[in-house]
């Protein structure tokens, strides 16, 4: 049986980044179940590679653990977004930042992030094996025995230390079907509830059927749960046959994951206009064109289809009611498109069951990094920052504080 000092299970963002920093003395083996590294990483940020955000320090993370958000902040402070950007620059990469603090490679190609990490992993002599699915893991006195299925058959390898970086169960087409959770459970770990996050939302479509495929740019959308507003964002909103999608929806879904029942979206189609200004415009239009049908009242103010949908919803309402509906168009949330369409998994390996170096409290020598842990963030590079920071902290712990 082959023996290695460290085995990495999963060649995604966390596993790859860890492989660029962990001490290779004694041998490092990376096992990836897909046919190439970083498949999901290469699709992040709509394929543009939103690798972090300049607002990481001011944006809270989610975790079921009582002090989870504070622990995440502390871990990220040990390997910050500035350090991450500096690392990619040291590999010859160049980054750019947009108005929301999202950091991208200047190439605007997510695959270039994967390639830079891959080059570094190869240069460091880490052994990578593809199409290698870890079916089981057994704790021994000195380390771990892994049962690995490959196209050639099943075999076993030994690792004195193991990093579990398999991701969650979102977007299984990238090989993230939740298998890592089963490996963690087999070693005594428990899971917090798993729900899809950063995902399209299903809503009541009674008043939006005619809007399918339409994009409302610059809308201000709030999300509430049981009547309490949990988040408000501004951006693009796309109407679909099942509900809504777009930038605003992905961002808000992080706050609604697992709470869709009883949730509601409130859309302000014209956030730059006050109710008084909108009422004045409609009053002037009705005065100028007294015979104009109500369905045309919003011509020059709103997208025609949205305007007609508002009028149809209000039916014979007053101008004041029309204005109120434009400024607060409500949509009850009925669910999401689920894990197959989600970018991130909310929940995971209980954060209380790992120490501050992300080593297991159940099996010494087992470490976790990235999405497999019960930690997730908002849309905009925050989840990749967690993957990179957590991987780096584990590498430093294994290296005795040196990288």
C-alpha positions in Angstrom: 0.0 0.0 0.0 1.3 3.4 -1.0 2.0 5.8 1.9 1.9 9.6 1.9 2.5 12.3 4.5 -0.6 14.2 3.4 -3.6 13.2 1.2 -6.0 15.8 -0.3 -9.5 14.6 -1.1 -10.8 17.0 -3.7 -9.1 19.2 -6.3 -11.4 22.2 -6.2 -10.7 25.7 -4.9 -9.8 24.6 -1.3 -7.9 21.5 -2.2 -5.9 23.2 -5.0 -5.0 26.2 -2.8 -3.9 23.9 0.0 -1.7 22.0 -2.4 0.2 25.2 -3.2 1.2 25.7 0.4 1.5 22.4 2.3 4.9 21.0 2.9 5.6 18.3 0.3 8.2 16.5 2.4 7.1 12.9 2.8 4.8 13.1 -0.3 1.5 14.8 -1.0 -1.2 13.1 -3.0 -4.2 14.9 -4.4 -7.2 12.7 -5.3 -9.7 14.3 -7.7 -12.8 12.3 -8.8 -13.3 14.3 -12.1 -11.1 14.3 -15.1 -9.5 17.7 -14.4 -8.8 20.1 -11.5 -10.9 23.0 -10.5 -13.9 22.3 -12.6 -16.3 24.3 -10.5 -13.7 27.0 -9.8 -13.3 27.5 -13.5 -17.1 28.4 -13.7 -17.2 30.9 -10.8 -18.4 34.4 -11.3 -20.3 33.5 -14.4 -17.1 32.2 -15.8 -15.2 35.4 -15.0 -13.6 34.2 -11.8 -14.8 36.4 -8.9 -12.1 35.2 -6.5 -12.7 37.5 -3.5 -14.2 40.8 -2.4 -12.6 43.9 -0.9 -15.4 44.0 1.6 -14.7 40.7 3.2 -13.9 42.2 6.6 -17.2 44.1 6.8 -19.5 41.3 5.5 -20.8 38.6 7.9 -20.7 34.9 7.1 -23.3 32.3 8.0 -22.9 29.3 10.2 -25.2 27.3 12.5 -22.5 27.4 15.2 -23.2 29.9 18.0 -19.9 31.8 17.5 -19.5 30.6 13.9 -19.5 34.0 12.2 -16.8 35.3 14.6 -14.6 32.2 14.1 -14.9 32.6 10.3 -13.7 36.2 10.6 -10.8 35.2 12.7 -9.7 32.5 10.3 -10.0 34.9 7.3 -8.0 37.5 9.2 -5.1 35.0 9.2 -5.2 34.9 5.4 -6.9 38.0 4.2 -8.2 39.1 0.8 -5.1 41.3 0.5 -2.9 38.3 1.1 -4.8 36.3 -1.5 -4.5 39.0 -4.1 -0.8 39.3 -3.4 -0.4 35.5 -3.8 -2.0 35.5 -7.3 0.2 38.5 -8.3 3.2 36.5 -7.1 2.2 33.9 -9.7 2.1 36.5 -12.4 -1.6 37.1 -12.3 -3.2 40.6 -12.4 -6.5 41.4 -10.7 -9.2 44.1 -11.2 -11.9 45.3 -8.8 -15.5 46.5 -9.7 -17.7 48.9 -7.9 -19.1 46.2 -5.6 -15.6 45.2 -4.4 -15.6 42.0 -6.5 -12.1 41.0 -7.5 -11.5 39.3 -10.8 -8.5 38.2 -12.8 -7.8 40.9 -15.4 -8.4 38.2 -18.1 -12.0 37.9 -16.8 -11.6 34.1 -17.2 -12.1 32.0 -14.1 -10.1 29.2 -15.8 -7.0 31.4 -15.5 -7.3 31.2 -11.7 -7.4 27.4 -11.9 -4.5 27.4 -14.4 -2.2 29.5 -12.1 -2.9 27.2 -9.2 -2.4 24.1 -11.3 1.0 25.4 -12.5 2.1 26.0 -8.9 0.9 22.6 -7.8 2.8 20.9 -10.6 5.9 23.0 -9.9 5.8 21.9 -6.2 5.8 18.2 -7.1 2.4 17.4 -5.7 1.1 14.1 -7.2 -2.3 14.4 -8.7 -4.6 11.5 -9.7 -7.8 12.0 -11.6 -10.9 9.8 -11.8 -10.1 8.8 -8.2 -13.3 8.5 -6.1 -12.7 8.0 -2.4 -15.3 5.5 -1.3 -14.3 5.1 2.3 -11.9 6.3 4.9 -10.7 4.4 8.0 -8.8 5.9 11.0 -5.8 4.0 12.2 -3.3 4.6 15.0 -0.9 6.4 12.7 -3.2 8.0 10.1 -5.9 7.0 7.6 -6.5 4.3 5.0 -8.5 5.5 2.0 -10.4 3.2 -0.3 -10.2 4.7 -3.8 -12.1 3.7 -6.8 -10.5 4.3 -10.2 -11.2 3.1 -13.8 -8.6 0.4 -13.2 -10.3 -0.9 -10.0 -10.3 -0.3 -6.3 -7.2 0.2 -4.2 -6.0 1.6 -0.9 -3.6 4.4 0.0 -2.4 5.6 3.4 -2.0 9.2 4.5 -0.7 10.3 7.9 -2.8 13.4 7.5 -5.9 14.0 5.3 -7.6 17.2 4.1 -11.2 16.7 3.3 -12.0 19.4 0.6 -14.7 17.8 -1.4 -17.1 20.8 -1.4 -20.7 20.5 -0.6 -23.6 19.1 -2.7 -24.4 22.1 -4.9 -24.0 21.8 -8.6 -23.3 18.0 -8.7 -22.3 18.3 -12.4 -19.0 19.5 -11.0 -18.6 16.3 -8.9 -19.9 17.8 -5.7 -22.7 15.4 -4.8 -22.2 15.4 -1.0 -19.9 12.3 -0.8 -17.6 14.3 1.4 -20.2 14.5 4.1 -20.5 10.7 4.2 -16.8 10.4 4.7 -16.9 12.9 7.5 -19.9 11.1 9.1 -18.0 7.8 8.9 -15.4 9.3 11.2 -17.9 10.5 13.8 -18.8 13.9 12.5 -22.4 15.3 12.4 -23.9 17.6 9.9 -26.0 20.7 10.2 -29.1 21.0 7.9 -28.1 21.2 4.2 -29.9 23.7 2.0 -29.1 25.3 -1.4 -27.8 28.9 -1.4 -27.0 31.4 -4.1 -29.8 30.0 -6.2 -32.8 31.0 -8.3 -36.1 31.4 -6.4 -39.5 30.0 -7.1 -42.3 32.5 -6.5 -46.0 32.9 -7.0 -46.2 33.7 -10.7 -49.9 34.9 -11.0 -48.8 38.4 -11.7 -45.6 37.8 -13.6 -46.5 35.2 -16.3 -46.3 37.9 -19.0 -42.9 39.0 -17.8 -41.0 35.7 -18.5 -37.5 36.5 -19.8 -37.7 40.2 -19.0 -34.8 41.8 -17.1 -35.6 44.7 -14.7 -32.3 46.5 -14.4 -31.6 48.6 -11.3 -34.5 47.2 -9.3 -34.3 47.4 -5.5 -35.4 44.1 -4.0 -36.0 43.3 -0.3 -36.5 39.9 1.2 -38.5 39.2 4.3 -39.1 36.2 6.5 -42.3 36.1 8.5 -42.8 39.8 7.9 -39.3 40.8 9.0 -36.9 42.3 6.4 -33.6 40.3 6.3 -31.8 41.9 3.4 -32.2 44.5 0.6 -30.1 44.7 -2.6 -30.1 46.6 -5.8 -29.3 45.2 -9.3 -30.8 43.0 -12.0 -33.9 41.0 -11.6 -34.9 38.4 -14.2 -38.4 37.0 -14.4 -38.8 33.3 -15.4 -41.5 30.7 -15.8 -40.8 29.4 -12.2 -40.2 32.7 -10.5 -37.2 35.0 -10.5 -33.4 34.9 -11.2 -30.7 37.5 -11.6 -28.0 39.1 -9.5 -30.4 40.4 -6.9 -32.0 36.9 -6.4 -28.7 35.1 -6.0 -27.6 37.6 -3.4 -30.9 37.5 -1.5 -31.1 33.7 -1.6 -28.2 33.5 0.9 -30.5 35.0 3.5 -33.5 32.8 2.6 -31.9 29.4 2.2 -34.0 26.9 4.2 -36.5 29.7 5.1 -38.4 30.0 1.8 -41.7 29.0 3.4 -43.1 32.3 4.8 -40.6 34.4 2.8 -41.5 37.2 0.5 -39.8 39.5 -2.0 -40.7 43.2 -2.3 -39.6 44.9 -5.5 -39.2 48.6 -6.0 -39.0 49.0 -9.8 -38.1 52.7 -9.6 -35.8 53.2 -6.5 -34.6 56.5 -7.8 -38.1 58.0 -7.9 -40.0 58.9 -4.8 -43.7 58.1 -4.6 -44.5 61.8 -4.9 -42.4 62.2 -8.0 -44.0 59.1 -9.6 -47.5 60.2 -8.7 -46.8 63.6 -10.2 -45.7 62.1 -13.5 -48.8 59.8 -13.7 -51.1 62.7 -12.8 -49.5 64.8 -15.6 -49.9 62.0 -18.1 -53.5 61.4 -17.3 -54.2 65.1 -17.6 -52.3 65.3 -21.0 -54.0 62.2 -22.4 -57.4 61.7 -20.7 -58.4 59.0 -23.0 -55.2 57.0 -22.7 -55.9 53.4 -21.5 -54.6 52.6 -18.0 -52.4 49.8 -19.6 -50.4 52.6 -21.3 -50.0 54.9 -18.2 -46.4 53.8 -17.5 -45.2 54.4 -21.1 -41.8 56.2 -20.8 -41.6 55.4 -17.1 -41.4 51.6 -16.8 -40.8 48.8 -19.3 -44.1 48.5 -21.1 -44.6 44.9 -20.0 -43.9 45.7 -16.4 -46.2 48.7 -16.5 -49.0 46.6 -17.9 -48.4 43.9 -15.3 -48.7 46.5 -12.5 -51.9 47.9 -14.0 -53.4 44.4 -14.4 -52.5 43.5 -10.8 -54.2 46.7 -9.4 -57.1 46.5 -11.9 -59.3 49.6 -11.2 -57.1 51.0 -8.5 -56.3 54.7 -8.0 -53.1 56.4 -9.2 -51.9 56.2 -5.6 -52.4 52.4 -5.6 -50.6 52.1 -8.8 -47.7 54.1 -7.4 -47.6 51.9 -4.2 -47.5 48.8 -6.3 -44.6 50.0 -8.5 -42.7 50.8 -5.3 -43.7 47.6 -3.5 -44.5 44.8 -5.9 -44.7 41.7 -3.7 -43.9 38.1 -4.6 -44.4 35.3 -2.1 -41.5 32.8 -2.3 -42.4 29.1 -2.6 -39.0 27.5 -2.9 -35.8 27.4 -4.9 -34.4 25.5 -7.9 -32.5 23.3 -5.5 -28.9 22.0 -5.2 -28.5 21.2 -8.9 -28.7 24.9 -9.7 -27.2 26.3 -6.5 -23.7 27.8 -6.3 -23.2 27.0 -2.6 -24.4 24.6 0.1 -25.6 26.2 3.3 -24.8 23.9 6.3 -22.2 21.1 6.4 -19.8 19.5 8.9 -20.6 20.9 12.3 -18.2 23.9 12.9 -18.1 23.1 16.6 -16.5 19.8 15.8 -13.3 21.3 14.4 -10.7 23.4 16.2 -9.3 26.8 15.1 -6.9 25.1 12.7 -9.9 23.3 11.2 -8.6 20.0 12.5 -11.2 17.4 13.5 -12.0 17.0 17.2 -13.2 13.5 16.3 -10.2 12.2 14.4 -6.8 13.7 14.9 -5.0 14.3 11.7 -8.2 14.9 9.7 -8.7 18.5 8.5 -11.4 20.3 6.6 -11.4 23.3 4.2 -13.9 25.1 2.1 -17.6 24.4 1.5 -17.7 21.1 3.3 -17.7 22.9 6.6 -20.9 24.6 7.9 -19.8 28.1 6.6 -21.1 30.0 3.7 -21.2 33.6 2.6 -23.0 36.0 0.4 -22.7 36.2 -3.4 -19.7 38.2 -4.6 -16.5 36.2 -4.0 -17.0 35.6 -0.3 -17.3 31.8 -0.5 -14.1 31.5 -2.5 -12.3 33.7 0.0 -13.4 31.2 2.7 -12.2 28.3 0.6 -8.8 29.9 0.1 -8.4 31.2 3.7 -9.5 27.9 5.3 -7.1 25.9 3.1 -4.2 28.2 3.9 -4.8 28.0 7.7 -4.8 24.2 7.5 -1.6 24.3 5.5 0.1 26.5 8.1 -1.1 24.2 10.9 0.3 21.1 9.2 3.5 22.9 8.4 4.0 24.0 12.0 3.2 27.6 11.3 5.4 27.9 8.2 4.4 28.2 4.6 
